[in-house]
Amino acid sequence: MNDADVSRQIQQMVRFIRQEAEEKANEISVSAEEEFNIEKLQLVEAEKKKIRQEYERKERQVEIRKKIEYSMQLNASRIKVLQAQDDVIGSMKEAASKELLTSNHHDHVYKNLLKDLIVQCLLRLKEPSVLLRCRKEDLHFVEHVLDSAAQEYADKANIDPPEIIVDNQVYLPPGPSHHNAHDISCSGGVVLASRDGKIVCENTLDARLDVVFRKKLPEIRKQLFGQVVA
């Protein structure tokens, strides 16, 4: 084999090796590009998923805020309604308190009322000796009906008349006044207690009004406002 043949064989081998190298390089390039595209697609999908999750999270937050705001507005509205209702009931109670004062303008009516209140207290206390307190301006009315009240209690309880000691040192507060609207006041009535002070029966007109209002409040609300606000 001469030099020319050797040179041709070498050139053929070089071309073969180069061709194989180029084909291998192409395969590697194609494979790398495919892997790159797959990874890029996965990254894009992962980012899309993160964006969707973030959007859904913010959407849920918006819905939660809307529900909270609606609940707060609803509660505020209910509070306003209840406050308005309480104001109306308060006005009614205040008007009723003023009406109580008119009973004091009729001596005969008020004296009989005081006697009934004293008898009620005696029936509750069932004590042989009691202490009575009243307003200073009612003292003469109380003294006028004291004996008849004690006798009426004795007849109802079928016992001897009790000893009733009127407290001339401590009186119940005076009636309400326009000049002292915020001072403690009493619209009338009596407070009786056992001699040791352990049992007390408060039978003032104000206390009776409070009891009636507490007892009748659901009925009053229903009559005035219908369905009670929850």
C-alpha positions in Angstrom: 0.0 0.0 0.0 1.5 3.3 -1.1 1.3 6.6 0.7 -1.7 7.7 -1.4 -3.7 4.7 -0.3 -2.8 5.2 3.3 -3.7 8.9 3.1 -7.1 8.0 1.7 -7.8 5.4 4.4 -6.8 7.9 7.1 -9.1 10.6 5.5 -12.0 8.0 5.4 -11.4 7.2 9.1 -11.3 10.8 10.0 -14.6 11.5 8.1 -16.2 8.5 9.7 -15.1 9.6 13.2 -16.2 13.2 12.5 -19.6 12.0 11.2 -20.1 9.8 14.3 -19.1 12.7 16.5 -21.4 15.1 14.7 -24.3 12.6 14.9 -23.6 12.0 18.6 -23.4 15.8 19.2 -26.7 16.2 17.4 -28.3 13.5 19.6 -26.9 15.1 22.7 -28.2 18.5 21.5 -31.6 17.2 20.7 -31.8 15.3 24.0 -30.6 18.4 26.0 -33.2 20.6 24.2 -36.0 18.1 25.0 -35.0 17.9 28.6 -34.8 21.7 28.7 -38.2 22.1 27.2 -39.7 19.5 29.7 -38.0 21.2 32.7 -39.1 24.6 31.4 -42.7 23.3 31.0 -42.6 21.9 34.5 -41.3 25.2 35.9 -44.0 27.2 34.0 -46.7 24.8 35.3 -45.3 25.1 38.8 -45.4 28.9 38.6 -48.9 28.8 37.2 -50.0 26.6 40.1 -48.4 29.0 42.6 -50.2 31.9 40.9 -53.5 30.0 41.0 -53.0 29.1 44.7 -52.1 32.7 45.6 -55.1 34.0 43.7 -57.4 31.5 45.5 -55.9 32.4 48.8 -56.5 36.1 48.2 -60.0 35.4 46.9 -60.7 33.4 50.2 -59.3 36.3 52.2 -61.6 38.8 50.3 -64.6 36.5 51.0 -63.7 36.2 54.7 -63.3 40.0 55.0 -66.7 40.5 53.3 -68.3 38.0 55.7 -66.7 39.7 58.7 -67.7 43.2 57.5 -71.3 42.0 56.8 -71.4 40.4 60.2 -70.1 43.5 61.9 -72.6 45.7 60.0 -75.4 43.3 60.9 -74.5 43.3 64.6 -74.2 47.1 64.5 -77.7 47.3 63.0 -79.0 44.9 65.6 -77.4 46.9 68.4 -78.9 50.1 67.0 -82.4 48.5 66.9 -82.0 47.1 70.4 -80.8 50.5 71.6 -83.8 52.2 70.0 -86.1 49.7 71.6 -84.5 50.2 75.0 -84.9 53.9 74.6 -88.6 53.5 73.9 -89.0 51.2 76.8 -87.0 53.5 79.0 -89.3 56.4 78.0 -92.3 54.3 78.8 -90.9 53.5 82.3 -90.0 57.1 82.9 -93.6 58.1 81.9 -94.9 55.4 84.2 -92.7 56.8 87.0 -94.2 60.2 86.5 -97.7 58.7 86.6 -96.9 57.2 90.0 -96.4 60.7 91.4 -100.0 61.5 90.6 -101.1 59.0 93.2 -99.5 61.3 95.8 -101.9 64.1 94.8 -104.9 62.2 96.1 -104.5 61.8 99.8 -107.3 59.2 100.3 -106.1 57.1 97.5 -102.5 57.3 98.5 -103.2 56.5 102.2 -105.1 53.3 101.2 -102.2 52.4 98.9 -99.7 52.9 101.7 -101.8 50.7 104.0 -102.0 47.9 101.3 -98.2 48.1 100.8 -97.6 47.8 104.6 -99.9 44.8 104.8 -98.1 43.1 102.0 -94.8 43.6 103.7 -96.1 42.3 107.0 -97.4 39.2 105.3 -94.0 38.6 103.7 -92.0 39.2 106.8 -94.2 37.4 109.3 -92.3 39.1 112.1 -93.8 40.1 115.5 -91.8 43.4 115.5 -90.7 45.3 112.4 -89.0 48.6 111.5 -90.7 50.8 108.9 -89.1 53.5 106.8 -90.9 55.9 104.5 -90.4 59.3 102.9 -90.5 62.2 105.4 -93.3 63.8 103.5 -95.3 60.5 103.9 -94.8 60.2 107.6 -98.3 61.6 108.5 -100.0 59.3 106.0 -98.1 56.3 107.4 -98.9 57.2 111.0 -102.6 57.6 110.0 -102.9 54.0 108.5 -100.4 52.2 110.7 -102.9 50.7 113.2 -105.4 49.7 110.6 -102.7 48.0 108.5 -101.4 46.1 111.6 -105.0 45.0 112.4 -105.7 43.9 108.8 -102.5 41.8 108.8 -103.4 40.3 112.1 -106.9 39.4 110.8 -105.4 37.8 107.6 -102.7 35.9 109.4 -104.9 35.1 112.4 -102.3 36.4 114.9 -101.9 39.3 117.2 -101.1 42.7 115.6 -97.3 43.2 115.2 -95.3 46.0 116.7 -94.4 48.5 113.9 -91.7 51.0 114.7 -91.4 53.9 112.4 -87.9 55.0 111.8 -87.8 58.8 112.6 -84.1 59.1 112.0 -83.6 57.7 108.5 -86.1 58.4 105.8 -86.4 57.2 102.2 -85.3 59.7 99.6 -87.8 62.4 98.7 -89.8 62.4 95.5 -88.2 63.3 92.1 -87.7 67.0 91.5 -87.0 69.1 88.3 -84.3 70.9 90.2 -82.5 67.7 91.3 -83.3 65.3 88.4 -80.2 63.2 88.9 -80.4 62.9 92.7 -81.6 59.6 94.3 -85.4 59.8 94.7 -88.3 57.7 95.8 -91.8 58.1 94.3 -93.5 56.8 97.5 -94.2 53.5 99.3 -92.5 51.9 102.3 -89.6 49.6 103.3 -90.1 47.2 106.2 -87.4 45.1 107.8 -87.1 42.7 110.7 -85.7 44.2 113.9 -82.3 42.6 113.3 -82.3 43.9 109.7 -81.7 40.5 108.2 -85.0 40.4 106.3 -86.0 43.4 104.2 -89.2 43.9 102.2 -88.8 46.9 99.8 -92.3 47.9 98.8 -91.7 51.3 97.3 -93.6 52.4 94.2 -90.3 52.5 92.3 -89.4 48.9 93.4 -92.9 47.7 92.4 -92.5 49.4 89.0 -89.1 47.7 88.5 -90.6 44.3 89.3 -93.5 44.8 86.9 -91.2 45.9 84.1 -88.9 43.0 84.6 -91.8 40.6 84.6 -93.6 42.1 81.7 -90.6 43.1 79.6 -90.9 40.2 77.1 -94.6 40.9 76.7 -94.0 44.7 76.4 -91.3 44.1 73.7 -93.6 41.7 71.8 -96.5 44.2 71.9 -94.3 47.1 70.8 -92.0 45.5 68.4 -93.4 42.2 67.4 -90.6 39.6 66.7 -87.8 40.1 69.1 -84.5 40.8 67.5 -82.0 37.9 67.9 
